[in-house]
Every structure is written in C-alpha cells, then in structure tokens.
C-alpha cells in the first residue's frame, strides 16, 4: 500500500465517522430541536392567566397565542383553545400559524388543526386538548 492509498483510506474513514452518525440521528429528537423539557404539566394544576396583565394581553387579539407550561393557548377569534405544545411525532414544540389557522411542527413538518387533530403527518396522534374558561378577564386552562 502506498502513501496515497493510506491517505485516501484515512480521509474516507474520517468522513464515514462524521457523516454516518448524523444521518442515523437526523430524525431523532435532540435538544437543538426543542430546548424545553417537554414534560406535560401535572393534572389538577390549572393554568390561570389574567388577561389584563401586559404579559398576557396579546391573547386578547384573535390569532395570537402563548405557550405556558408546554400548553399553547390560542385566541381563534371565536374563543380560546388550549392544546399540548408538544408534537406527538418527536416531541418538538409546535407553533401556531394564524394565517393558516393551524399549528405546525418546525422539526418534521407535522400540521395540526386548532382542535388538535393531525392534518399532515408524520405525527401519529392528535395534540391533547384542555378545557378553557374565561371569567372577568381571567383565563383558566383546566389540566
């Protein structure tokens, strides 16, 4: 084996060591996809938001949304919905697209309706839905 063959084999081996692991894990969830902890909130621990506070006032406008404790709360214009913000495919955080009226996963392209049902996979299951009530400018999501 001459020097040229040794260098070629070394470079090929190095390339394989770098490329193969990234290809094998390209569809797995990692922390760069979603830095959140992806744990759903415990049952019975309601989310309560005062809609008069500046931090929550955006929810008073149709099409706006806010994520609290891995729950995305959306003002649909006809009311509020609360869904898990964790994609059922690989656990990335979904975002609401008000123009389309849908929730989209930025990692692998799953699309959900505002009822949580899957419109486009690869997500295998719908997003969990939570009851929402509003009384005197206080929004409550029952978990």
N, CA, C and O atoms as a GROMACS GRO file, in nm:
protein
  572
    1UNK      N    1   0.086  -0.116   0.000
    1UNK     CA    2   0.000   0.000   0.000
    1UNK      C    3   0.091   0.123   0.000
    1UNK      O    4   0.183   0.134   0.081
    2UNK      N    5   0.064   0.214  -0.092
    2UNK     CA    6   0.148   0.334  -0.099
    2UNK      C    7   0.087   0.446  -0.015
    2UNK      O    8  -0.022   0.433   0.041
    3UNK      N    9   0.159   0.554  -0.007
    3UNK     CA   10   0.121   0.669   0.076
    3UNK      C   11  -0.014   0.727   0.033
    3UNK      O   12  -0.096   0.764   0.117
    4UNK      N   13  -0.037   0.735  -0.096
    4UNK     CA   14  -0.162   0.792  -0.148
    4UNK      C   15  -0.283   0.708  -0.104
    4UNK      O   16  -0.385   0.765  -0.065
    5UNK      N   17  -0.275   0.577  -0.109
    5UNK     CA   18  -0.384   0.489  -0.067
    5UNK      C   19  -0.411   0.503   0.083
    5UNK      O   20  -0.526   0.500   0.126
    6UNK      N   21  -0.305   0.517   0.162
    6UNK     CA   22  -0.322   0.533   0.307
    6UNK      C   23  -0.397   0.662   0.338
    6UNK      O   24  -0.489   0.662   0.420
    7UNK      N   25  -0.360   0.769   0.272
    7UNK     CA   26  -0.426   0.898   0.296
    7UNK      C   27  -0.572   0.892   0.252
    7UNK      O   28  -0.659   0.943   0.322
    8UNK      N   29  -0.600   0.831   0.136
    8UNK     CA   30  -0.738   0.820   0.088
    8UNK      C   31  -0.824   0.739   0.186
    8UNK      O   32  -0.937   0.778   0.215
    9UNK      N   33  -0.771   0.629   0.235
    9UNK     CA   34  -0.846   0.546   0.329
    9UNK      C   35  -0.869   0.619   0.461
    9UNK      O   36  -0.975   0.606   0.522
   10UNK      N   37  -0.771   0.695   0.504
   10UNK     CA   38  -0.783   0.773   0.627
   10UNK      C   39  -0.893   0.878   0.613
   10UNK      O   40  -0.976   0.895   0.702
   11UNK      N   41  -0.891   0.950   0.499
   11UNK     CA   42  -0.993   1.053   0.476
   11UNK      C   43  -1.132   0.992   0.462
   11UNK      O   44  -1.229   1.046   0.514
   12UNK      N   45  -1.143   0.880   0.392
   12UNK     CA   46  -1.271   0.813   0.376
   12UNK      C   47  -1.324   0.766   0.512
   12UNK      O   48  -1.442   0.784   0.542
   13UNK      N   49  -1.238   0.708   0.592
   13UNK     CA   50  -1.278   0.661   0.725
   13UNK      C   51  -1.322   0.776   0.813
   13UNK      O   52  -1.420   0.763   0.886
   14UNK      N   53  -1.251   0.887   0.809
   14UNK     CA   54  -1.288   1.005   0.888
   14UNK      C   55  -1.422   1.061   0.844
   14UNK      O   56  -1.503   1.102   0.928
   15UNK      N   57  -1.446   1.062   0.714
   15UNK     CA   58  -1.573   1.112   0.662
   15UNK      C   59  -1.688   1.024   0.708
   15UNK      O   60  -1.792   1.074   0.750
   16UNK      N   61  -1.669   0.893   0.701
   16UNK     CA   62  -1.771   0.798   0.745
   16UNK      C   63  -1.800   0.818   0.895
   16UNK      O   64  -1.916   0.812   0.936
   17UNK      N   65  -1.697   0.841   0.975
   17UNK     CA   66  -1.715   0.859   1.120
   17UNK      C   67  -1.796   0.985   1.150
   17UNK      O   68  -1.866   0.990   1.252
   18UNK      N   69  -1.790   1.085   1.064
   18UNK     CA   70  -1.863   1.210   1.086
   18UNK      C   71  -2.003   1.204   1.027
   18UNK      O   72  -2.099   1.246   1.092
   19UNK      N   73  -2.017   1.153   0.905
   19UNK     CA   74  -2.144   1.157   0.833
   19UNK      C   75  -2.244   1.053   0.883
   19UNK      O   76  -2.361   1.087   0.904
   20UNK      N   77  -2.204   0.931   0.903
   20UNK     CA   78  -2.297   0.824   0.938
   20UNK      C   79  -2.373   0.853   1.068
   20UNK      O   80  -2.495   0.839   1.068
   21UNK      N   81  -2.308   0.892   1.178
   21UNK     CA   82  -2.386   0.920   1.299
   21UNK      C   83  -2.489   1.032   1.279
   21UNK      O   84  -2.599   1.024   1.334
   22UNK      N   85  -2.455   1.136   1.203
   22UNK     CA   86  -2.551   1.245   1.184
   22UNK      C   87  -2.668   1.200   1.098
   22UNK      O   88  -2.780   1.245   1.120
   23UNK      N   89  -2.645   1.114   1.002
   23UNK     CA   90  -2.754   1.062   0.918
   23UNK      C   91  -2.845   0.972   1.000
   23UNK      O   92  -2.967   0.979   0.988
   24UNK      N   93  -2.786   0.888   1.084
   24UNK     CA   94  -2.865   0.796   1.164
   24UNK      C   95  -2.951   0.866   1.268
   24UNK      O   96  -3.055   0.814   1.306
   25UNK      N   97  -2.910   0.983   1.314
   25UNK     CA   98  -2.986   1.054   1.417
   25UNK      C   99  -3.061   1.174   1.362
   25UNK      O  100  -3.115   1.252   1.440
   26UNK      N  101  -3.068   1.191   1.232
   26UNK     CA  102  -3.129   1.312   1.175
   26UNK      C  103  -3.276   1.326   1.209
   26UNK      O  104  -3.326   1.439   1.214
   27UNK      N  105  -3.348   1.219   1.232
   27UNK     CA  106  -3.489   1.231   1.265
   27UNK      C  107  -3.517   1.207   1.412
   27UNK      O  108  -3.633   1.201   1.453
   28UNK      N  109  -3.414   1.194   1.492
   28UNK     CA  110  -3.438   1.178   1.635
   28UNK      C  111  -3.444   1.315   1.700
   28UNK      O  112  -3.387   1.411   1.650
   29UNK      N  113  -3.513   1.322   1.813
   29UNK     CA  114  -3.527   1.448   1.885
   29UNK      C  115  -3.397   1.476   1.958
   29UNK      O  116  -3.343   1.389   2.028
   30UNK      N  117  -3.346   1.598   1.943
   30UNK     CA  118  -3.234   1.637   2.026
   30UNK      C  119  -3.260   1.776   2.079
   30UNK      O  120  -3.355   1.842   2.038
   31UNK      N  121  -3.177   1.821   2.169
   31UNK     CA  122  -3.205   1.945   2.238
   31UNK      C  123  -3.200   2.067   2.148
   31UNK      O  124  -3.255   2.171   2.184
   32UNK      N  125  -3.137   2.059   2.030
   32UNK     CA  126  -3.138   2.174   1.940
   32UNK      C  127  -3.273   2.189   1.872
   32UNK      O  128  -3.308   2.300   1.830
   33UNK      N  129  -3.351   2.080   1.861
   33UNK     CA  130  -3.485   2.089   1.805
   33UNK      C  131  -3.578   2.162   1.901
   33UNK      O  132  -3.659   2.244   1.858
   34UNK      N  133  -3.566   2.133   2.028
   34UNK     CA  134  -3.656   2.190   2.126
   34UNK      C  135  -3.587   2.195   2.261
   34UNK      O  136  -3.570   2.091   2.325
   35UNK      N  137  -3.547   2.314   2.305
   35UNK     CA  138  -3.476   2.322   2.431
   35UNK      C  139  -3.565   2.305   2.553
   35UNK      O  140  -3.513   2.299   2.665
   36UNK      N  141  -3.697   2.297   2.538
   36UNK     CA  142  -3.786   2.282   2.652
   36UNK      C  143  -3.775   2.143   2.712
   36UNK      O  144  -3.712   2.054   2.655
   37UNK      N  145  -3.838   2.125   2.827
   37UNK     CA  146  -3.827   1.995   2.894
   37UNK      C  147  -3.932   1.896   2.845
   37UNK      O  148  -3.922   1.777   2.876
   38UNK      N  149  -4.032   1.942   2.769
   38UNK     CA  150  -4.133   1.856   2.707
   38UNK      C  151  -4.212   1.770   2.803
   38UNK      O  152  -4.270   1.670   2.763
   39UNK      N  153  -4.214   1.806   2.929
   39UNK     CA  154  -4.296   1.734   3.025
   39UNK      C  155  -4.431   1.803   3.036
   39UNK      O  156  -4.437   1.924   3.058
   40UNK      N  157  -4.540   1.727   3.020
   40UNK     CA  158  -4.670   1.791   3.035
   40UNK      C  159  -4.691   1.833   3.180
   40UNK      O  160  -4.635   1.771   3.271
   41UNK      N  161  -4.770   1.936   3.203
   41UNK     CA  162  -4.796   1.978   3.340
   41UNK      C  163  -4.875   1.871   3.415
   41UNK      O  164  -4.949   1.794   3.353
   42UNK      N  165  -4.860   1.865   3.544
   42UNK     CA  166  -4.933   1.763   3.621
   42UNK      C  167  -5.084   1.791   3.622
   42UNK      O  168  -5.125   1.907   3.628
   43UNK      N  169  -5.165   1.686   3.616
   43UNK     CA  170  -5.310   1.704   3.620
   43UNK      C  171  -5.352   1.776   3.750
   43UNK      O  172  -5.293   1.755   3.856
   44UNK      N  173  -5.455   1.859   3.738
   44UNK     CA  174  -5.506   1.930   3.854
   44UNK      C  175  -5.435   2.061   3.883
   44UNK      O  176  -5.477   2.135   3.972
   45UNK      N  177  -5.329   2.091   3.810
   45UNK     CA  178  -5.257   2.218   3.831
   45UNK      C  179  -5.297   2.314   3.720
   45UNK      O  180  -5.225   2.328   3.620
   46UNK      N  181  -5.411   2.379   3.737
   46UNK     CA  182  -5.466   2.468   3.635
   46UNK      C  183  -5.370   2.581   3.601
   46UNK      O  184  -5.290   2.624   3.683
   47UNK      N  185  -5.380   2.628   3.477
   47UNK     CA  186  -5.308   2.747   3.432
   47UNK      C  187  -5.407   2.862   3.440
   47UNK      O  188  -5.515   2.856   3.381
   48UNK      N  189  -5.372   2.967   3.513
   48UNK     CA  190  -5.459   3.082   3.530
   48UNK      C  191  -5.385   3.206   3.479
   48UNK      O  192  -5.276   3.237   3.526
   49UNK      N  193  -5.445   3.276   3.382
   49UNK     CA  194  -5.384   3.395   3.324
   49UNK      C  195  -5.479   3.514   3.337
   49UNK      O  196  -5.595   3.506   3.297
   50UNK      N  197  -5.428   3.622   3.392
   50UNK     CA  198  -5.503   3.748   3.398
   50UNK      C  199  -5.481   3.819   3.266
   50UNK      O  200  -5.370   3.863   3.237
   51UNK      N  201  -5.586   3.830   3.185
   51UNK     CA  202  -5.574   3.888   3.051
   51UNK      C  203  -5.556   4.039   3.053
   51UNK      O  204  -5.533   4.099   2.948
   52UNK      N  205  -5.566   4.102   3.169
   52UNK     CA  206  -5.542   4.246   3.177
   52UNK      C  207  -5.394   4.277   3.199
   52UNK      O  208  -5.353   4.392   3.186
   53UNK      N  209  -5.315   4.177   3.233
   53UNK     CA  210  -5.171   4.199   3.253
   53UNK      C  211  -5.101   4.210   3.118
   53UNK      O  212  -5.136   4.140   3.024
   54UNK      N  213  -5.002   4.298   3.108
   54UNK     CA  214  -4.929   4.315   2.981
   54UNK      C  215  -4.870   4.185   2.926
   54UNK      O  216  -4.865   4.166   2.805
   55UNK      N  217  -4.824   4.097   3.013
   55UNK     CA  218  -4.763   3.971   2.968
   55UNK      C  219  -4.863   3.879   2.898
   55UNK      O  220  -4.823   3.792   2.820
   56UNK      N  221  -4.992   3.899   2.924
   56UNK     CA  222  -5.096   3.812   2.867
   56UNK      C  223  -5.189   3.885   2.772
   56UNK      O  224  -5.275   3.823   2.710
   57UNK      N  225  -5.175   4.017   2.760
   57UNK     CA  226  -5.271   4.098   2.684
   57UNK      C  227  -5.275   4.063   2.535
   57UNK      O  228  -5.377   4.089   2.470
   58UNK      N  229  -5.169   4.006   2.480
   58UNK     CA  230  -5.171   3.967   2.338
   58UNK      C  231  -5.280   3.864   2.310
   58UNK      O  232  -5.331   3.856   2.198
   59UNK      N  233  -5.316   3.786   2.411
   59UNK     CA  234  -5.421   3.686   2.392
   59UNK      C  235  -5.559   3.748   2.371
   59UNK      O  236  -5.654   3.679   2.334
   60UNK      N  237  -5.571   3.878   2.394
   60UNK     CA  238  -5.698   3.947   2.370
   60UNK      C  239  -5.722   3.971   2.221
   60UNK      O  240  -5.832   4.013   2.183
   61UNK      N  241  -5.623   3.945   2.137
   61UNK     CA  242  -5.634   3.967   1.993
   61UNK      C  243  -5.643   3.833   1.920
   61UNK      O  244  -5.563   3.743   1.945
   62UNK      N  245  -5.740   3.821   1.831
   62UNK     CA  246  -5.757   3.698   1.753
   62UNK      C  247  -5.630   3.666   1.675
   62UNK      O  248  -5.566   3.755   1.617
   63UNK      N  249  -5.593   3.539   1.676
   63UNK     CA  250  -5.475   3.494   1.602
   63UNK      C  251  -5.349   3.488   1.687
   63UNK      O  252  -5.248   3.434   1.642
   64UNK      N  253  -5.353   3.543   1.806
   64UNK     CA  254  -5.234   3.538   1.892
   64UNK      C  255  -5.237   3.413   1.980
   64UNK      O  256  -5.342   3.355   2.006
   65UNK      N  257  -5.118   3.375   2.023
   65UNK     CA  258  -5.106   3.256   2.106
   65UNK      C  259  -4.994   3.276   2.208
   65UNK      O  260  -4.912   3.367   2.196
   66UNK      N  261  -4.995   3.189   2.308
   66UNK     CA  262  -4.892   3.194   2.412
   66UNK      C  263  -4.872   3.052   2.464
   66UNK      O  264  -4.969   2.978   2.481
   67UNK      N  265  -4.745   3.016   2.488
   67UNK     CA  266  -4.716   2.885   2.544
   67UNK      C  267  -4.682   2.902   2.692
   67UNK      O  268  -4.595   2.981   2.730
   68UNK      N  269  -4.754   2.827   2.775
   68UNK     CA  270  -4.732   2.827   2.920
   68UNK      C  271  -4.726   2.681   2.965
   68UNK      O  272  -4.821   2.605   2.943
   69UNK      N  273  -4.616   2.641   3.027
   69UNK     CA  274  -4.602   2.504   3.078
   69UNK      C  275  -4.633   2.397   2.974
   69UNK      O  276  -4.704   2.301   3.002
   70UNK      N  277  -4.580   2.415   2.854
   70UNK     CA  278  -4.600   2.322   2.742
   70UNK      C  279  -4.744   2.311   2.695
   70UNK      O  280  -4.782   2.212   2.633
   71UNK      N  281  -4.824   2.414   2.725
   71UNK     CA  282  -4.961   2.423   2.675
   71UNK      C  283  -4.966   2.548   2.588
   71UNK      O  284  -4.928   2.657   2.632
   72UNK      N  285  -5.013   2.534   2.464
   72UNK     CA  286  -5.029   2.652   2.378
   72UNK      C  287  -5.175   2.696   2.386
   72UNK      O  288  -5.267   2.619   2.361
   73UNK      N  289  -5.192   2.823   2.421
   73UNK     CA  290  -5.325   2.883   2.434
   73UNK      C  291  -5.343   2.975   2.314
   73UNK      O  292  -5.259   3.062   2.288
   74UNK      N  293  -5.451   2.957   2.240
   74UNK     CA  294  -5.473   3.030   2.115
   74UNK      C  295  -5.606   3.102   2.121
   74UNK      O  296  -5.708   3.044   2.160
   75UNK      N  297  -5.606   3.230   2.081
   75UNK     CA  298  -5.730   3.304   2.060
   75UNK      C  299  -5.765   3.284   1.913
   75UNK      O  300  -5.701   3.341   1.825
   76UNK      N  301  -5.865   3.202   1.887
   76UNK     CA  302  -5.903   3.169   1.749
   76UNK      C  303  -5.990   3.276   1.685
   76UNK      O  304  -6.017   3.270   1.565
   77UNK      N  305  -6.035   3.373   1.763
   77UNK     CA  306  -6.127   3.473   1.712
   77UNK      C  307  -6.270   3.440   1.751
   77UNK      O  308  -6.354   3.530   1.764
   78UNK      N  309  -6.298   3.313   1.770
   78UNK     CA  310  -6.431   3.270   1.815
   78UNK      C  311  -6.424   3.214   1.956
   78UNK      O  312  -6.525   3.165   2.009
   79UNK      N  313  -6.308   3.219   2.017
   79UNK     CA  314  -6.288   3.167   2.152
   79UNK      C  315  -6.144   3.126   2.171
   79UNK      O  316  -6.058   3.152   2.086
   80UNK      N  317  -6.118   3.061   2.282
   80UNK     CA  318  -5.983   3.016   2.314
   80UNK      C  319  -5.976   2.864   2.308
   80UNK      O  320  -6.072   2.795   2.341
   81UNK      N  321  -5.862   2.814   2.264
   81UNK     CA  322  -5.833   2.671   2.271
   81UNK      C  323  -5.700   2.655   2.342
   81UNK      O  324  -5.613   2.742   2.337
   82UNK      N  325  -5.685   2.542   2.409
   82UNK     CA  326  -5.559   2.508   2.476
   82UNK      C  327  -5.523   2.366   2.437
   82UNK      O  328  -5.601   2.273   2.454
   83UNK      N  329  -5.402   2.352   2.386
   83UNK     CA  330  -5.353   2.222   2.339
   83UNK      C  331  -5.213   2.199   2.391
   83UNK      O  332  -5.142   2.294   2.424
   84UNK      N  333  -5.173   2.073   2.397
   84UNK     CA  334  -5.033   2.045   2.426
   84UNK      C  335  -4.949   2.108   2.315
   84UNK      O  336  -4.985   2.100   2.198
   85UNK      N  337  -4.837   2.170   2.352
   85UNK     CA  338  -4.749   2.229   2.251
   85UNK      C  339  -4.641   2.132   2.206
   85UNK      O  340  -4.548   2.169   2.134
   86UNK      N  341  -4.652   2.006   2.251
   86UNK     CA  342  -4.551   1.905   2.222
   86UNK      C  343  -4.597   1.816   2.106
   86UNK      O  344  -4.695   1.743   2.118
   87UNK      N  345  -4.524   1.822   1.995
   87UNK     CA  346  -4.558   1.740   1.879
   87UNK      C  347  -4.555   1.592   1.917
   87UNK      O  348  -4.464   1.547   1.986
   88UNK      N  349  -4.654   1.519   1.871
   88UNK     CA  350  -4.663   1.377   1.904
   88UNK      C  351  -4.569   1.289   1.822
   88UNK      O  352  -4.564   1.168   1.842
   89UNK      N  353  -4.496   1.349   1.729
   89UNK     CA  354  -4.402   1.272   1.649
   89UNK      C  355  -4.268   1.254   1.720
   89UNK      O  356  -4.229   1.142   1.751
   90UNK      N  357  -4.199   1.364   1.747
   90UNK     CA  358  -4.067   1.356   1.810
   90UNK      C  359  -4.051   1.452   1.927
   90UNK      O  360  -3.940   1.467   1.979
   91UNK      N  361  -4.159   1.517   1.969
   91UNK     CA  362  -4.153   1.599   2.089
   91UNK      C  363  -4.106   1.743   2.071
   91UNK      O  364  -4.074   1.808   2.170
   92UNK      N  365  -4.101   1.793   1.950
   92UNK     CA  366  -4.063   1.933   1.929
   92UNK      C  367  -4.181   2.023   1.966
   92UNK      O  368  -4.295   1.977   1.977
   93UNK      N  369  -4.155   2.151   1.984
   93UNK     CA  370  -4.259   2.246   2.019
   93UNK      C  371  -4.326   2.300   1.894
   93UNK      O  372  -4.260   2.355   1.805
   94UNK      N  373  -4.459   2.285   1.887
   94UNK     CA  374  -4.535   2.336   1.773
   94UNK      C  375  -4.558   2.485   1.789
   94UNK      O  376  -4.548   2.540   1.899
   95UNK      N  377  -4.589   2.550   1.678
   95UNK     CA  378  -4.619   2.694   1.679
   95UNK      C  379  -4.749   2.717   1.602
   95UNK      O  380  -4.780   2.645   1.507
   96UNK      N  381  -4.823   2.816   1.645
   96UNK     CA  382  -4.949   2.850   1.578
   96UNK      C  383  -4.922   2.943   1.462
   96UNK      O  384  -4.853   3.044   1.476
   97UNK      N  385  -4.978   2.908   1.346
   97UNK     CA  386  -4.969   2.992   1.226
   97UNK      C  387  -5.107   3.054   1.206
   97UNK      O  388  -5.197   2.989   1.153
   98UNK      N  389  -5.124   3.181   1.249
   98UNK     CA  390  -5.258   3.240   1.241
   98UNK      C  391  -5.310   3.255   1.098
   98UNK      O  392  -5.431   3.248   1.076
   99UNK      N  393  -5.222   3.276   1.001
   99UNK     CA  394  -5.265   3.289   0.862
   99UNK      C  395  -5.330   3.162   0.810
   99UNK      O  396  -5.429   3.168   0.737
  100UNK      N  397  -5.276   3.048   0.849
  100UNK     CA  398  -5.330   2.919   0.806
  100UNK      C  399  -5.432   2.866   0.906
  100UNK      O  400  -5.512   2.778   0.873
  101UNK      N  401  -5.431   2.921   1.028
  101UNK     CA  402  -5.522   2.870   1.132
  101UNK      C  403  -5.484   2.731   1.178
  101UNK      O  404  -5.570   2.653   1.218
  102UNK      N  405  -5.353   2.700   1.171
  102UNK     CA  406  -5.305   2.566   1.205
  102UNK      C  407  -5.182   2.575   1.293
  102UNK      O  408  -5.117   2.679   1.302
  103UNK      N  409  -5.151   2.464   1.357
  103UNK     CA  410  -5.028   2.452   1.435
  103UNK      C  411  -4.930   2.369   1.354
  103UNK      O  412  -4.967   2.268   1.293
  104UNK      N  413  -4.806   2.413   1.353
  104UNK     CA  414  -4.706   2.344   1.272
  104UNK      C  415  -4.585   2.308   1.356
  104UNK      O  416  -4.544   2.383   1.445
  105UNK      N  417  -4.529   2.193   1.327
  105UNK     CA  418  -4.406   2.149   1.392
  105UNK      C  419  -4.289   2.188   1.303
  105UNK      O  420  -4.285   2.148   1.186
  106UNK      N  421  -4.195   2.265   1.355
  106UNK     CA  422  -4.083   2.310   1.273
  106UNK      C  423  -3.980   2.200   1.246
  106UNK      O  424  -3.895   2.216   1.158
  107UNK      N  425  -3.986   2.091   1.320
  107UNK     CA  426  -3.882   1.988   1.306
  107UNK      C  427  -3.905   1.894   1.189
  107UNK      O  428  -3.812   1.866   1.112
  108UNK      N  429  -4.027   1.844   1.174
  108UNK     CA  430  -4.051   1.743   1.071
  108UNK      C  431  -4.176   1.768   0.988
  108UNK      O  432  -4.215   1.683   0.907
  109UNK      N  433  -4.240   1.884   1.008
  109UNK     CA  434  -4.349   1.924   0.919
  109UNK      C  435  -4.489   1.879   0.955
  109UNK      O  436  -4.580   1.899   0.875
  110UNK      N  437  -4.510   1.821   1.071
  110UNK     CA  438  -4.647   1.784   1.108
  110UNK      C  439  -4.733   1.910   1.119
  110UNK      O  440  -4.685   2.016   1.159
  111UNK      N  441  -4.860   1.896   1.084
  111UNK     CA  442  -4.954   2.007   1.090
  111UNK      C  443  -5.079   1.959   1.165
  111UNK      O  444  -5.128   1.848   1.141
  112UNK      N  445  -5.127   2.045   1.256
  112UNK     CA  446  -5.244   2.013   1.338
  112UNK      C  447  -5.349   2.122   1.322
  112UNK      O  448  -5.317   2.237   1.293
  113UNK      N  449  -5.476   2.085   1.340
  113UNK     CA  450  -5.585   2.183   1.342
  113UNK      C  451  -5.592   2.243   1.482
  113UNK      O  452  -5.525   2.196   1.574
  114UNK      N  453  -5.674   2.346   1.498
  114UNK     CA  454  -5.690   2.406   1.631
  114UNK      C  455  -5.772   2.318   1.725
  114UNK      O  456  -5.787   2.351   1.843
  115UNK      N  457  -5.824   2.208   1.676
  115UNK     CA  458  -5.886   2.109   1.764
  115UNK      C  459  -5.783   2.006   1.811
  115UNK      O  460  -5.811   1.924   1.898
  116UNK      N  461  -5.663   2.012   1.752
  116UNK     CA  462  -5.555   1.920   1.789
  116UNK      C  463  -5.540   1.803   1.694
  116UNK      O  464  -5.442   1.729   1.704
  117UNK      N  465  -5.634   1.783   1.602
  117UNK     CA  466  -5.626   1.668   1.512
  117UNK      C  467  -5.512   1.686   1.410
  117UNK      O  468  -5.476   1.798   1.373
  118UNK      N  469  -5.458   1.574   1.368
  118UNK     CA  470  -5.348   1.574   1.272
  118UNK      C  471  -5.403   1.601   1.132
  118UNK      O  472  -5.492   1.530   1.084
  119UNK      N  473  -5.349   1.705   1.069
  119UNK     CA  474  -5.386   1.736   0.930
  119UNK      C  475  -5.284   1.673   0.836
  119UNK      O  476  -5.319   1.621   0.730
  120UNK      N  477  -5.158   1.679   0.876
  120UNK     CA  478  -5.050   1.626   0.793
  120UNK      C  479  -4.942   1.568   0.884
  120UNK      O  480  -4.895   1.636   0.976
  121UNK      N  481  -4.903   1.442   0.860
  121UNK     CA  482  -4.803   1.374   0.942
  121UNK      C  483  -4.663   1.422   0.914
  121UNK      O  484  -4.641   1.510   0.830
  122UNK      N  485  -4.570   1.364   0.984
  122UNK     CA  486  -4.564   1.228   1.034
  122UNK      C  487  -4.621   1.206   1.175
  122UNK      O  488  -4.611   1.095   1.227
  123UNK      N  489  -4.680   1.306   1.237
  123UNK     CA  490  -4.734   1.289   1.372
  123UNK      C  491  -4.838   1.177   1.373
  123UNK      O  492  -4.930   1.177   1.290
  124UNK      N  493  -4.825   1.081   1.466
  124UNK     CA  494  -4.917   0.968   1.468
  124UNK      C  495  -5.046   0.994   1.547
  124UNK      O  496  -5.146   0.926   1.526
  125UNK      N  497  -5.043   1.092   1.638
  125UNK     CA  498  -5.156   1.115   1.728
  125UNK      C  499  -5.190   1.264   1.734
  125UNK      O  500  -5.105   1.348   1.705
  126UNK      N  501  -5.314   1.297   1.772
  126UNK     CA  502  -5.350   1.438   1.787
  126UNK      C  503  -5.284   1.499   1.911
  126UNK      O  504  -5.234   1.427   1.998
  127UNK      N  505  -5.284   1.631   1.916
  127UNK     CA  506  -5.237   1.702   2.035
  127UNK      C  507  -5.345   1.693   2.142
  127UNK      O  508  -5.464   1.698   2.112
  128UNK      N  509  -5.304   1.678   2.267
  128UNK     CA  510  -5.401   1.673   2.376
  128UNK      C  511  -5.467   1.810   2.391
  128UNK      O  512  -5.400   1.913   2.385
  129UNK      N  513  -5.597   1.810   2.411
  129UNK     CA  514  -5.676   1.932   2.426
  129UNK      C  515  -5.715   1.949   2.572
  129UNK      O  516  -5.735   1.851   2.644
  130UNK      N  517  -5.726   2.075   2.616
  130UNK     CA  518  -5.762   2.106   2.754
  130UNK      C  519  -5.878   2.204   2.755
  130UNK      O  520  -5.885   2.292   2.669
  131UNK      N  521  -5.971   2.191   2.852
  131UNK     CA  522  -6.082   2.286   2.862
  131UNK      C  523  -6.033   2.425   2.903
  131UNK      O  524  -5.944   2.439   2.986
  132UNK      N  525  -6.095   2.527   2.842
  132UNK     CA  526  -6.061   2.666   2.871
  132UNK      C  527  -6.188   2.740   2.912
  132UNK      O  528  -6.294   2.722   2.853
  133UNK      N  529  -6.175   2.824   3.015
  133UNK     CA  530  -6.287   2.910   3.054
  133UNK      C  531  -6.232   3.051   3.079
  133UNK      O  532  -6.117   3.068   3.118
  134UNK      N  533  -6.318   3.150   3.055
  134UNK     CA  534  -6.280   3.290   3.080
  134UNK      C  535  -6.390   3.353   3.166
  134UNK      O  536  -6.508   3.352   3.129
  135UNK      N  537  -6.349   3.407   3.280
  135UNK     CA  538  -6.440   3.477   3.369
  135UNK      C  539  -6.374   3.605   3.417
  135UNK      O  540  -6.267   3.601   3.477
  136UNK      N  541  -6.439   3.719   3.390
  136UNK     CA  542  -6.388   3.850   3.435
  136UNK      C  543  -6.240   3.870   3.396
  136UNK      O  544  -6.159   3.904   3.482
  137UNK      N  545  -6.207   3.850   3.269
  137UNK     CA  546  -6.070   3.868   3.217
  137UNK      C  547  -5.967   3.774   3.278
  137UNK      O  548  -5.847   3.801   3.272
  138UNK      N  549  -6.012   3.664   3.334
  138UNK     CA  550  -5.920   3.563   3.386
  138UNK      C  551  -5.944   3.435   3.306
  138UNK      O  552  -6.053   3.378   3.308
  139UNK      N  553  -5.842   3.392   3.235
  139UNK     CA  554  -5.848   3.271   3.153
  139UNK      C  555  -5.794   3.155   3.236
  139UNK      O  556  -5.687   3.165   3.295
  140UNK      N  557  -5.869   3.045   3.239
  140UNK     CA  558  -5.827   2.927   3.313
  140UNK      C  559  -5.824   2.807   3.220
  140UNK      O  560  -5.922   2.776   3.152
  141UNK      N  561  -5.710   2.739   3.218
  141UNK     CA  562  -5.696   2.614   3.145
  141UNK      C  563  -5.697   2.503   3.249
  141UNK      O  564  -5.611   2.498   3.337
  142UNK      N  565  -5.795   2.414   3.240
  142UNK     CA  566  -5.809   2.304   3.336
  142UNK      C  567  -5.727   2.185   3.289
  142UNK      O  568  -5.746   2.134   3.179
  143UNK      N  569  -5.636   2.142   3.374
  143UNK     CA  570  -5.547   2.031   3.337
  143UNK      C  571  -5.591   1.902   3.398
  143UNK      O  572  -5.527   1.798   3.376
   0.00000   0.00000   0.00000
